[in-house]
Every structure is written in structure tokens, then in C-alpha cells.
């Protein structure tokens, strides 16, 4: 089982980061593998809400479903994979850092069977945070 943690400083307050990061409708704008998010009913941040996404990795198309486990306004969003090829739990945390935020993604409990998969996932998540940083910092203060 893996436990991968990546961090990124973003020059915006946690509320500005959360508006984009915690809304699954924005996933295709900053998550490399996410190509489509199906509409969901209700509040995606409510515990138990399920969201279906479609994407591709290594030239393969697939879909996965996540279920929200926890949400703390402008501070934490956690979900688990409940359908699809991925396993584990993902937690996004935001902490005030001067005039900005330290953003952390923790992907825990994944079963990674291919050699080098953990390093690949860590690089992918760090790239996602870089895209999130650029997206959020383009927004007006």
C-alpha cells in the first residue's frame, strides 16, 4: 500500500484555492488524467456524494467513481475510490501560509503493482499541483 504526499505553495488564500480544488467540476482544468466529470446531484462536498469521472492514463481510457468522505470548509476535502481501476483515499488539505496557502495532496492506500508506479504517481500529482497553482493564481484576488 502506498502513501504519497505532495505539496505546493499557492499565492492565494485557502478560500480561493478551495473554490477550484474542492469542486469536482473543475477537475478537468487541473488534473492531468481527468477528461470528463459527469454531472452529479447535490453538493459534491457532502459526505457520501459520489462523482463519476472519465480519463486516460498510459493511453488507456477508463472511468472511476469517488465518494466524499470528509469536507472542512476551505481546509480539507477527502474522498475514496469506490469503482474503477484505482484504489485508496485522497485528501486535499489547505493551510494558510503568509498571504497564500500550502496545498497538500495525500494519496494513501493505493495498490501499486507496476515497478516505478509510486514514483510516476508522485510526479503526476506534483504536476497536477503545478497546474492548479497556475489556474488559481490567474484568478483576481
Secondary structure, 3 states (H helix, E strand, C coil): CCEEEEEEEECCCHHHHHHHHCCHHHHHHHCCCEEEECCCCCCCCCCCCEEEEEEEECCEEEEEEEEEEEEECCCEEEEEEEECCCCCEEEEEEEEECCEEEEEEEEECCCCCCCCHHHHHHHHHHHHHHHHHHHHHCCCC
